[in-house]
Every structure is written in C-alpha cells, then in structure tokens.
Amino acid sequence: MFGSRRPRVLAALCAALAIALLASCARVVSAATEGDSPAADASGSGKKPNIVYVLTDDLAWNLVEYMPHVRQMRKEGATFTNFFATDSLCCPSRTSLLTGQYPHNTGVFTNTGDDGGYGAFMKNRNEEKTFGPALQRAGYRTGFMGKYLNGYQPADKNGTSKPYLPSGWDEWDVAGDGYPEYTYDLNENGEVVPYGKAPQDYLTDVLSKKATSFIGSSAAAKKPFMLEVATFAPHGPATPAPRDKDTFPGLKAPRTDAYDKATRNAPKWQRSLSALTAKEQEETDRKFAKRVRSVQAVDAMIGQLEKTLEEKGLADDTYLVFGSDNGFHMGEHRLRPGKQTAYDTDVKVPMMVTGPGVPAGEKVSRLAENVDINPTFLDLAGVEPPSTVDGHSLGDLMHGRTEDEWRQAVLVEHHHATSKKGDPDAAPKDSGDPPTYAAMRTDDSLYVEYADGEREFYALGSDPDQLTNRAASLSAAQRAALHHTLTALQRWAKAPMRRSVSREKGRRSSLAWDA
C-alpha cells in the first residue's frame, strides 16, 4: 500500500470518495426537489409502525457481550457493524442524533460554554429540528425519558411561568444530574418530582416502569408512538442496581492488542503517556466491572419493553432500536478511562434494530453515523426528512435492501473544551483530552487533522487497532489529497450544499480537487 504507486493510489481513492460524497448529496436533493413521497412505512405493510429507541451513555462495544437481550436483538434483527458518532462526547453526539445534523450545523461542539451544552442547543434553534415535533405532527404520540442534554435542568423555566417542556413531546420525564442513579429530580410533564435513595428510586428502573406505562397508554389510545428512553448508564459513576452490585466478581477490562500500548509516531497530545501502573490497571478493571454491572438494569429494561410489546400485541408493528451516544476507551493507547478521541474505541458504537421486515441476523457493513437516526425515524414513520439534515435514512439497509449510492466516509468533529466547569466528561490529559480536530473514517482508514497542525493516518487493513500513525510517511500528494477530501466532506455535509449540488453534477471529478 505504501510503495511507489501510493500517491496515485491514494489520490484516486480520495477522488472516488469526493465523487461518492457529492453523489450522496445529489441523491438527497433529487428526492427533495422531485417531490418523492415516502411510503407509509419502510416495511411496506402500509401501517404506521411504532418506534422505541433505547439510547445508552458511553456504552462501548465491549459491554454488549454482557447484555443477553441486546445479544438476542443481534440474532433477531439487524446490526450495523460500522456505526459511528459524530463526536465521542455526550452533548454534541446527542444533538446530532436528535437533529440529523453535524456539529458544525448544530453549533453544539462541547458539553458546556458558548459552543456546547443545552444553552448552545437552544441558542442555535435546534429544538424544532428534532424528530419529536415532526413525528408529533405526523400523528405520533411521542415520549422522551431519561437523559436529554448536558446543562438541562428539570426546574428551568426558559422564560415561561413553569418548568419548561420542549416542543414535540406528549410525554416528558427527564432528569438533570441522573448520573448517580439516585437523589435526582425528574421534570414529569412540567412538574418537578424529586427521587431519593430507596431501591425503588434507582433511575434506570424508574425509566423502565415509565416506558412500560407509556407503551400501555399508547396502545389504549390506538395511536402510533415514538419513545426514546435515554439512560445515564453506564456513564460514571456507573452505579449498578442493588440486585446487580455483587455480580461479575473478579471481572477485568479487556486486554486488547491496543491495551497499554503506546501509539507509534503518536501526536503531541499523547507523547507524555506512560505505561499503566499496576494500581491504574486495577482501577481500570474496577471501573470496567462497574460498567458491566450498571448495564444489567438497561438490559433488563429492554427485556421488559419487549415483553410489554408482546403483551399489547404491538411487537410485530414496532421497531426496537438500541444504541449509544459514544464509546469509551479503557487502557487502549495507554489512555486512562475516557473518550473524545477519533479512535474506534470512542467513535464506533453499537447499533441494533429489530422490527417489521427486518431480517434476522442481518449485518450491515455500510458506513452509518448518528446523523442518520433522525431521517431514519422520519422515514420509518412515512415522513420525508427535511433537506436540512446531513444524514440519510437507514431504512433500506436495515431491511436488507442495498443502496447503490452510499457514503464512502464518515465525518467526526471535536472541539477541545475551553472550560471544564460543570462538565461530567471533563478529562485529565492522560485519559484523552485532545486538541480540536476533524477526522475522516473510511472502510479501511482513519485520517485526523488537529488544530495544532498534527496529523494522524492509520491503514486499518494492517493496523485495525490504530497503533501506527503513518502520517509522516505519506507523500505531499497524499497529504494534500486527504486534506482536500476531508475539507470537501465538511463542506458537502452542510445543508446549503444540498440545495446547489444538482448544478454541479457535470463537474464532480474536478470538484474533488477544487474544494
């Protein structure tokens, strides 16, 4: 791959990526401008389906093996094996999930401050872009429970006379600081309700009961429904339910090939990392075991939701979607437990779906991203996604149908937080606190550009754990090609490009180099 032909090979790859990216945008514009009307639902049954979305917090792929109901979802439905987060950080990722837009279009890059958190979400008028209002207008009964966005507080009035309720949701049961799983408040449809330290106050269990009740009341109302249940687990402190606190004794964090291994030719922000001490390894093992214990209640909730759907006769008409806002590294690259990097440990996350017309055991390898969630839910409900979304519906892919034109790369954007005050994800430097960066992940490579001028390039065919940074060995032509393609991806992901792209169809090849 890195022989004498490499400049031409990589240049050709980047040109192909750029063309495919533009073609993908053109496909979306064509559907919007030609007036294509969506089907009643993606399964083809003609009946509007229900959607239940269970979103976890910081759940990495290495926890799935400890979740039997999630494993069963993999057997009974479709698994997206290459699903990525736009940013391995709670608030920007969740904003992208809700709106279908990249951080540079939502204006939410961090958890706090001027460019992050609930404040930036509201300032940039993202609330109306979420899938809740669109589905409500389409006749859906909508519900949101658990964790919303960093900085949201249940008692906040946002200029109104009572605790604020975001538009688009018929049922709203949302916490502020629910990380400890106890001693929290919920905004329950405009009323702030405190919960204490009793076993029955354990937040994941409370959400499970409320979700079950919502399904029951929706069935009684004979209306299609969309429900998002967003847990705080397994985010630290990863408090398990009382029944699970003594499970998995002696469990250790996975010793992958990247565990406690330094990145060769590491970027500057990693060069001071030392080998993990015995004490640090023990602490990492302790935290991993807590994470496993904390997701047992999440898995039990999924089982309860499935049981309720069966009992109400809704299982055949309901899509159950499971995912995570971002991943989590635990010792890989010598990084202490954390996130925020562009490595697969942090940005490649679980995504499974079961439901009407979804083939059992389906594995979807096409590159998907959390900006696809919003248009997917709208598409499943028979609602045409707006032209402003950056993502694409996964409806065809999850039903085993191929897409002739599909993205060849996903975009990851991350801003280094200027303030760590009030940020539950504030990271010390040894746990992953990189400078601002933009990254491009393809089927077989990862390319990262940092604001300080550092670069990373990993050839995943020979280096799946991303341990050897080959950026310095790239030729000038290769570096230029990668930079231009990443820049094009950022520009073409913007909504305005979608409206003008049809005029550019005749010059796609040159655009790959003019961007």
C-alpha positions as CSV (number, residue, x, y, z in Angstrom):
1,M,0.0,0.0,0.0
2,F,2.9,2.4,0.7
3,G,5.1,1.6,-2.3
4,S,6.0,3.8,-5.3
5,R,2.4,3.8,-6.6
6,R,1.0,5.2,-3.4
7,P,0.5,8.9,-4.4
8,R,-1.6,7.8,-7.4
9,V,-3.5,5.1,-5.5
10,L,-4.4,7.4,-2.6
11,A,-5.2,10.3,-4.9
12,A,-7.6,8.1,-6.8
13,L,-9.1,6.9,-3.6
14,C,-9.7,10.5,-2.4
15,A,-11.2,11.4,-5.7
16,A,-13.5,8.5,-5.6
17,L,-14.5,9.4,-2.0
18,A,-15.2,13.0,-3.0
19,I,-17.3,11.9,-6.0
20,A,-19.3,9.5,-3.9
21,L,-19.9,12.1,-1.2
22,L,-21.2,14.6,-3.8
23,A,-23.4,11.9,-5.4
24,S,-24.8,11.1,-2.0
25,C,-25.8,14.7,-1.5
26,A,-27.2,14.8,-5.0
27,R,-29.4,11.8,-4.3
28,V,-30.9,13.6,-1.3
29,V,-31.5,16.8,-3.2
30,S,-33.1,14.8,-6.1
31,A,-35.6,13.3,-3.7
32,A,-36.4,16.6,-2.2
33,T,-36.8,18.6,-5.4
34,E,-38.6,15.9,-7.4
35,G,-41.3,15.6,-4.8
36,D,-40.8,11.9,-4.0
37,S,-43.4,10.9,-1.4
38,P,-42.3,8.5,1.3
39,A,-44.0,5.2,1.8
40,A,-46.4,4.8,4.7
41,D,-43.6,2.9,6.4
42,A,-40.3,1.3,5.4
43,S,-41.5,-2.3,6.0
44,G,-44.1,-1.9,3.2
45,S,-47.1,-3.0,5.4
46,G,-49.0,0.3,4.9
47,K,-49.4,0.7,8.7
48,K,-47.5,3.3,10.6
49,P,-45.1,1.5,12.8
50,N,-44.1,2.3,16.4
51,I,-40.5,3.2,17.3
52,V,-38.8,2.5,20.6
53,Y,-35.3,3.9,20.9
54,V,-33.1,2.9,23.8
55,L,-30.0,5.2,23.9
56,T,-27.3,4.5,26.4
57,D,-24.5,6.8,27.7
58,D,-20.8,5.9,27.0
59,L,-21.7,2.3,26.1
60,A,-18.8,0.7,24.1
61,W,-18.9,-2.5,22.0
62,N,-17.1,-4.4,24.8
63,L,-20.2,-4.3,27.0
64,V,-22.6,-5.9,24.5
65,E,-21.4,-9.5,25.3
66,Y,-22.7,-8.9,28.9
67,M,-26.2,-8.0,27.8
68,P,-28.2,-11.0,26.8
69,H,-31.3,-9.2,25.5
70,V,-29.1,-7.0,23.3
71,R,-27.3,-10.1,22.0
72,Q,-30.7,-11.5,21.2
73,M,-31.5,-8.4,19.2
74,R,-28.5,-9.1,17.1
75,K,-29.9,-12.6,16.4
76,E,-33.4,-11.4,15.6
77,G,-32.6,-8.2,13.7
78,A,-30.0,-6.1,12.0
79,T,-26.7,-5.0,13.4
80,F,-24.8,-2.0,11.9
81,T,-21.2,-3.1,12.2
82,N,-19.8,0.3,11.1
83,F,-21.9,2.8,13.0
84,F,-20.1,6.0,14.2
85,A,-20.7,9.0,16.4
86,T,-20.0,12.5,15.0
87,D,-18.2,13.2,18.2
88,S,-17.3,11.0,21.1
89,L,-18.9,13.4,23.6
90,C,-22.3,13.4,25.1
91,C,-24.0,16.7,24.1
92,P,-22.7,17.1,20.5
93,S,-23.4,13.5,19.8
94,R,-27.0,13.6,21.3
95,T,-27.7,16.8,19.4
96,S,-26.6,15.1,16.1
97,L,-28.9,12.1,17.0
98,L,-31.9,14.4,17.6
99,T,-31.4,16.8,14.7
100,G,-29.7,14.7,12.0
101,Q,-27.0,17.4,11.6
102,Y,-23.3,17.6,12.2
103,P,-21.9,19.7,15.0
104,H,-20.8,22.5,12.6
105,N,-24.5,22.9,11.7
106,T,-26.0,22.5,15.2
107,G,-23.4,24.8,16.8
108,V,-23.0,22.2,19.7
109,F,-19.4,21.1,19.9
110,T,-18.9,20.6,23.7
111,N,-20.9,20.0,26.9
112,T,-20.6,23.5,28.3
113,G,-19.8,27.1,27.4
114,D,-20.7,29.1,24.4
115,D,-20.2,26.3,21.9
116,G,-21.8,23.5,23.9
117,G,-24.5,22.1,26.2
118,Y,-28.2,22.8,26.4
119,G,-27.5,26.6,26.1
120,A,-25.8,26.3,22.7
121,F,-28.5,23.8,21.7
122,M,-31.3,26.3,22.4
123,K,-29.3,29.4,21.1
124,N,-28.9,27.7,17.7
125,R,-32.6,26.9,17.5
126,N,-32.1,23.1,17.4
127,E,-35.2,22.2,19.4
128,E,-37.6,22.3,16.5
129,K,-35.2,20.3,14.3
130,T,-35.5,17.2,16.5
131,F,-37.6,14.2,15.3
132,G,-40.1,14.7,18.1
133,P,-42.1,17.7,16.6
134,A,-42.0,16.1,13.1
135,L,-43.4,12.8,14.4
136,Q,-46.0,14.5,16.6
137,R,-47.2,16.5,13.5
138,A,-47.5,13.2,11.7
139,G,-49.9,11.8,14.2
140,Y,-47.5,10.1,16.5
141,R,-47.7,10.0,20.3
142,T,-44.2,11.0,21.4
143,G,-42.3,10.3,24.6
144,F,-38.9,11.2,25.9
145,M,-37.4,9.8,29.1
146,G,-34.1,9.9,31.0
147,K,-31.1,12.0,29.9
148,Y,-31.7,14.9,27.4
149,L,-28.7,17.2,27.0
150,N,-25.9,18.4,29.3
151,G,-26.9,21.5,31.1
152,Y,-30.6,20.8,31.0
153,Q,-32.2,21.2,34.4
154,P,-35.8,19.9,35.2
155,A,-36.8,23.1,37.1
156,D,-35.6,25.6,34.4
157,K,-38.4,27.7,33.1
158,N,-36.7,29.1,30.0
159,G,-38.7,32.3,30.1
160,T,-42.0,30.6,30.9
161,S,-44.1,30.6,34.1
162,K,-43.4,26.9,35.0
163,P,-40.8,24.2,34.4
164,Y,-40.2,24.2,30.7
165,L,-41.4,21.4,28.3
166,P,-39.6,21.2,24.9
167,S,-41.9,21.2,22.0
168,G,-42.9,18.0,20.2
169,W,-43.2,15.6,23.1
170,D,-46.5,14.3,24.6
171,E,-44.7,12.6,27.5
172,W,-41.7,14.2,29.1
173,D,-39.9,12.5,32.1
174,V,-36.4,13.9,32.0
175,A,-33.6,14.3,34.6
176,G,-30.8,16.8,35.1
177,D,-28.0,15.1,37.0
178,G,-29.1,11.5,36.9
179,Y,-25.6,10.0,36.8
180,P,-25.6,8.7,40.4
181,E,-28.9,6.9,39.6
182,Y,-30.3,8.2,43.0
183,T,-31.2,11.6,44.5
184,Y,-32.3,13.3,41.3
185,D,-35.2,15.3,40.0
186,L,-37.4,14.5,37.0
187,N,-39.4,17.0,35.1
188,E,-42.6,15.0,34.7
189,N,-44.7,16.8,32.1
190,G,-44.0,20.2,33.7
191,E,-43.9,19.1,37.3
192,V,-40.5,18.7,39.1
193,V,-40.6,15.4,41.1
194,P,-37.7,14.5,43.5
195,Y,-36.5,11.0,43.9
196,G,-34.4,9.7,46.8
197,K,-32.1,6.9,47.8
198,A,-34.6,4.0,48.2
199,P,-34.1,0.9,45.9
200,Q,-37.2,1.8,44.0
201,D,-35.8,5.2,43.1
202,Y,-33.0,3.6,41.0
203,L,-33.3,5.7,37.9
204,T,-32.9,3.0,35.2
205,D,-35.7,1.0,36.8
206,V,-37.9,4.1,37.1
207,L,-37.4,4.8,33.4
208,S,-38.3,1.2,32.7
209,K,-41.6,1.5,34.5
210,K,-42.5,4.8,32.9
211,A,-41.6,3.4,29.4
212,T,-43.8,0.4,30.0
213,S,-46.7,2.6,31.1
214,F,-46.2,4.8,28.0
215,I,-46.5,1.8,25.7
216,G,-49.6,0.7,27.5
217,S,-51.3,4.1,27.3
218,S,-50.4,4.4,23.7
219,A,-51.8,1.0,22.9
220,A,-55.1,2.1,24.7
221,A,-55.1,5.3,22.6
222,K,-54.7,3.2,19.4
223,K,-52.1,5.7,18.1
224,P,-48.7,5.0,16.7
225,F,-46.0,6.1,19.1
226,M,-42.3,7.0,19.2
227,L,-40.5,6.6,22.5
228,E,-36.9,7.5,23.4
229,V,-35.5,6.1,26.6
230,A,-32.1,7.6,27.3
231,T,-30.3,6.0,30.2
232,F,-27.4,7.6,32.2
233,A,-25.8,4.1,32.4
234,P,-23.1,3.2,32.0
235,H,-21.6,6.7,32.4
236,G,-19.6,7.1,35.6
237,P,-20.0,6.6,38.4
238,A,-21.8,3.6,36.8
239,T,-23.9,2.8,39.8
240,P,-25.5,-0.7,39.4
241,A,-28.9,-1.6,40.6
242,P,-28.9,-3.1,44.2
243,R,-29.6,-6.6,42.7
244,D,-26.6,-6.4,40.5
245,K,-23.9,-4.9,42.8
246,D,-22.2,-8.2,43.5
247,T,-22.4,-9.7,40.1
248,F,-19.3,-10.5,37.9
249,P,-16.8,-10.8,40.7
250,G,-13.2,-10.5,39.5
251,L,-14.1,-9.2,36.1
252,K,-11.2,-7.4,34.3
253,A,-11.2,-4.9,31.4
254,P,-10.4,-6.5,28.0
255,R,-6.7,-6.8,27.3
256,T,-6.9,-6.0,23.6
257,D,-3.9,-5.6,21.3
258,A,-4.0,-1.9,22.0
259,Y,-4.2,-2.2,25.8
260,D,-1.3,-0.4,27.4
261,K,0.4,0.0,24.0
262,A,1.8,3.3,23.0
263,T,0.9,4.7,19.6
264,R,3.9,4.7,17.3
265,N,4.6,8.2,16.0
266,A,1.9,9.5,18.3
267,P,0.6,13.0,18.1
268,K,1.9,15.5,20.5
269,W,-1.0,15.3,23.0
270,Q,-0.2,11.6,23.6
271,R,3.6,11.6,23.8
272,S,3.7,12.1,27.6
273,L,1.7,9.0,28.3
274,S,3.5,6.4,30.4
275,A,2.7,2.7,30.8
276,L,-0.2,1.9,33.1
277,T,0.9,1.2,36.6
278,A,-0.4,-1.9,38.4
279,K,-2.6,0.3,40.5
280,E,-4.0,2.0,37.4
281,Q,-4.7,-1.4,35.8
282,E,-6.6,-2.5,39.0
283,E,-8.6,0.8,38.9
284,T,-9.4,0.3,35.2
285,D,-10.6,-3.3,36.0
286,R,-12.8,-2.0,38.8
287,K,-14.4,0.6,36.6
288,F,-15.0,-1.8,33.8
289,A,-16.7,-4.2,36.2
290,K,-18.9,-1.4,37.5
291,R,-19.8,-0.5,33.9
292,V,-20.8,-4.1,33.2
293,R,-23.0,-4.2,36.4
294,S,-24.6,-0.9,35.6
295,V,-25.9,-2.1,32.2
296,Q,-27.6,-5.2,33.6
297,A,-30.6,-2.9,34.5
298,V,-30.6,-1.5,31.0
299,D,-30.6,-5.0,29.5
300,A,-33.4,-6.0,31.9
301,M,-35.4,-2.9,30.7
302,I,-35.0,-4.0,27.1
303,G,-36.4,-7.4,28.1
304,Q,-39.3,-5.7,29.9
305,L,-40.1,-3.5,26.9
306,E,-40.1,-6.5,24.6
307,K,-42.4,-8.3,26.9
308,T,-44.8,-5.4,27.1
309,L,-44.9,-5.0,23.3
310,E,-45.8,-8.7,23.1
311,E,-48.5,-8.5,25.7
312,K,-50.1,-5.5,24.0
313,G,-50.0,-7.1,20.6
314,L,-47.6,-4.5,19.3
315,A,-44.4,-6.5,18.8
316,D,-44.9,-7.0,15.0
317,D,-45.6,-3.3,14.4
318,T,-42.7,-1.9,16.5
319,Y,-39.1,-1.1,15.7
320,L,-36.9,-1.5,18.7
321,V,-33.6,0.4,18.3
322,F,-30.6,0.1,20.6
323,G,-27.5,2.4,20.6
324,S,-25.1,4.6,22.4
325,D,-24.1,8.2,22.1
326,N,-20.4,7.4,22.1
327,G,-17.8,4.7,23.0
328,F,-15.2,4.6,25.8
329,H,-11.6,3.6,26.0
330,M,-10.1,1.8,29.0
331,G,-6.3,1.5,28.7
332,E,-6.0,1.4,24.9
333,H,-3.2,3.6,23.5
334,R,-2.2,3.9,27.2
335,L,-5.1,6.2,27.7
336,R,-6.7,6.1,31.1
337,P,-10.5,5.6,31.0
338,G,-12.2,8.2,28.9
339,K,-13.4,9.2,25.4
340,Q,-13.2,12.2,23.0
341,T,-10.6,10.6,20.6
342,A,-11.2,9.7,17.0
343,Y,-10.2,6.1,17.5
344,D,-12.7,3.3,17.0
345,T,-12.8,2.6,20.8
346,D,-14.6,6.0,21.1
347,V,-16.5,6.7,17.9
348,K,-17.5,3.2,16.7
349,V,-20.6,2.3,18.7
350,P,-23.3,-0.4,18.8
351,M,-26.4,0.0,16.8
352,M,-29.1,-2.8,16.5
353,V,-32.7,-2.8,15.4
354,T,-35.5,-5.3,15.3
355,G,-38.9,-4.8,13.9
356,P,-41.3,-5.3,10.9
357,G,-39.5,-6.6,7.8
358,V,-36.0,-6.6,9.4
359,P,-34.2,-9.8,8.5
360,A,-32.9,-11.9,11.4
361,G,-29.2,-11.9,11.8
362,E,-28.7,-9.2,9.2
363,K,-25.2,-7.5,9.4
364,V,-25.0,-4.1,7.7
365,S,-21.4,-3.1,7.0
366,R,-22.2,0.2,5.2
367,L,-20.8,3.2,7.0
368,A,-23.5,4.8,9.1
369,E,-23.5,7.6,11.6
370,N,-25.6,9.1,14.3
371,V,-26.8,11.9,11.9
372,D,-28.7,9.1,10.2
373,I,-31.0,8.5,13.2
374,N,-33.3,11.5,12.7
375,P,-34.0,10.8,9.0
376,T,-34.3,7.1,9.7
377,F,-37.1,7.6,12.3
378,L,-38.9,10.0,10.0
379,D,-38.6,7.7,7.0
380,L,-39.9,4.7,9.0
381,A,-42.9,6.8,10.0
382,G,-43.6,7.8,6.4
383,V,-42.4,11.4,6.9
384,E,-40.0,12.8,4.3
385,P,-36.8,14.1,6.1
386,P,-36.1,17.8,5.5
387,S,-33.4,18.8,3.2
388,T,-31.5,20.4,6.1
389,V,-30.5,17.0,7.6
390,D,-26.9,15.8,6.9
391,G,-27.7,12.1,7.4
392,H,-29.6,9.6,5.3
393,S,-32.3,7.1,6.2
394,L,-31.1,3.6,7.2
395,G,-34.5,2.2,6.4
396,D,-33.5,0.3,3.2
397,L,-30.3,-1.0,4.8
398,M,-32.0,-2.3,7.9
399,H,-34.5,-4.2,5.8
400,G,-31.8,-6.0,3.8
401,R,-32.1,-3.8,0.8
402,T,-29.0,-2.4,-0.9
403,E,-28.2,1.2,-1.6
404,D,-26.5,1.8,-4.9
405,E,-25.1,5.1,-3.8
406,W,-23.9,5.4,-0.3
407,R,-21.3,7.4,1.6
408,Q,-17.7,6.3,1.5
409,A,-16.6,8.1,4.6
410,V,-18.0,9.5,7.8
411,L,-17.1,12.8,9.5
412,V,-16.0,13.2,13.1
413,E,-15.7,16.7,14.6
414,H,-14.4,17.6,18.0
415,H,-13.7,20.8,19.8
416,H,-11.3,21.0,22.8
417,A,-13.4,22.4,25.6
418,T,-12.2,25.8,26.8
419,S,-14.0,25.3,30.2
420,K,-14.3,22.2,32.3
421,K,-16.6,23.7,34.9
422,G,-19.8,21.6,35.4
423,D,-18.7,19.1,32.7
424,P,-19.2,15.5,33.8
425,D,-16.9,14.4,31.0
426,A,-14.0,16.8,31.8
427,A,-10.9,14.7,31.2
428,P,-7.4,14.9,32.6
429,K,-4.8,14.8,29.9
430,D,-3.9,11.2,30.5
431,S,-7.4,10.0,29.8
432,G,-7.9,11.6,26.4
433,D,-8.1,15.4,26.1
434,P,-7.0,16.0,22.5
435,P,-6.9,19.4,20.8
436,T,-9.7,20.4,18.4
437,Y,-9.7,18.1,15.4
438,A,-11.7,16.9,12.4
439,A,-11.4,13.3,11.2
440,M,-12.5,11.1,8.3
441,R,-13.2,7.4,8.8
442,T,-13.5,5.2,5.7
443,D,-13.8,1.4,5.5
444,D,-10.1,0.9,5.7
445,S,-8.5,4.1,7.0
446,L,-8.6,6.9,9.6
447,Y,-7.3,10.3,9.0
448,V,-7.2,13.1,11.6
449,E,-6.3,16.7,11.4
450,Y,-5.6,18.6,14.6
451,A,-5.9,22.3,15.1
452,D,-2.2,22.4,16.2
453,G,-1.1,21.1,12.9
454,E,-0.6,17.4,13.9
455,R,-1.9,14.7,11.6
456,E,-2.7,11.0,12.0
457,F,-3.3,8.4,9.4
458,Y,-4.0,4.7,10.0
459,A,-4.2,1.9,7.4
460,L,-6.8,-0.3,9.1
461,G,-6.2,-3.4,6.9
462,S,-2.8,-3.9,8.5
463,D,-3.4,-1.9,11.7
464,P,-7.0,-2.4,12.9
465,D,-6.2,-1.2,16.4
466,Q,-4.8,2.1,15.1
467,L,-1.4,1.8,16.7
468,T,0.9,3.0,14.0
469,N,0.5,6.6,12.8
470,R,1.7,6.7,9.2
471,A,1.0,10.4,8.6
472,A,4.7,11.2,8.4
473,S,5.3,8.6,5.7
474,L,2.7,10.0,3.4
475,S,3.8,11.9,0.3
476,A,2.9,15.5,-0.2
477,A,0.4,14.5,-2.8
478,Q,-1.2,12.0,-0.4
479,R,-1.4,14.6,2.4
480,A,-3.0,17.1,0.0
481,A,-5.5,14.6,-1.3
482,L,-6.6,13.6,2.2
483,H,-6.8,17.2,3.4
484,H,-8.9,18.2,0.3
485,T,-11.2,15.2,0.8
486,L,-11.7,15.9,4.5
487,T,-12.4,19.6,3.7
488,A,-14.9,18.5,1.0
489,L,-16.6,16.2,3.4
490,Q,-17.1,19.1,5.9
491,R,-18.3,21.5,3.2
492,W,-20.6,19.0,1.4
493,A,-22.1,17.9,4.7
494,K,-23.5,21.3,5.1
495,A,-27.2,21.8,4.2
496,P,-26.7,24.7,1.8
497,M,-24.6,22.4,-0.4
498,R,-27.5,20.1,-0.8
499,R,-29.6,22.8,-2.5
500,S,-26.9,23.7,-5.0
501,V,-25.4,20.3,-5.7
502,S,-27.7,19.5,-8.6
503,R,-26.0,22.3,-10.6
504,E,-22.6,20.6,-10.0
505,K,-23.3,17.1,-11.3
506,G,-21.4,17.7,-14.5
507,R,-18.2,18.6,-12.8
508,R,-17.9,16.2,-9.9
509,S,-14.4,15.0,-10.7
510,S,-13.0,18.5,-10.8
511,L,-14.8,19.4,-7.6
512,A,-12.8,16.8,-5.8
513,W,-9.7,18.9,-6.4
514,D,-11.3,22.4,-6.4
515,A,-12.9,22.1,-2.9
